[in-house]
C-alpha cells in the first residue's frame, strides 16, 4: 500500500473550500428538514406544507442544528464502531 502525504495534494480548481463550506451549510439543513418531515410530521405532506409555509429563521436554525447533531452522531458511531477494522497492522 502506497503512503500518500495529504499536504502535497494540491487543489487545481481552487473550489474545494467552497464545496466544504456548502456541505457544512446545506447537508445538515437537508437532514434536519428530512427529520422534520419523517419524525415530527410523521410523513404527512399537508402538515409538512403547513410547517414550511410558516418557515422562519428559528425553524431553519433548529432544522440545521438537528441535522448537524444527527450527522455528528453518525460520524462518531462510524469512528467508534468501525475503527478496530481500519487499524493499520505493522
Long-range contacts (C-beta under 8 A, 24 or more apart in sequence): 25-64, 27-67, 27-71, 28-64, 28-65, 28-66, 28-67, 28-68, 28-70, 28-71, 29-60, 29-63, 29-64, 29-67, 30-67, 31-66, 31-67, 31-70, 31-71, 32-62, 32-63, 32-64, 32-65, 32-66, 32-67, 32-68, 32-70, 33-63, 33-67, 34-67, 35-63, 35-66, 35-67, 35-70, 36-63, 36-66
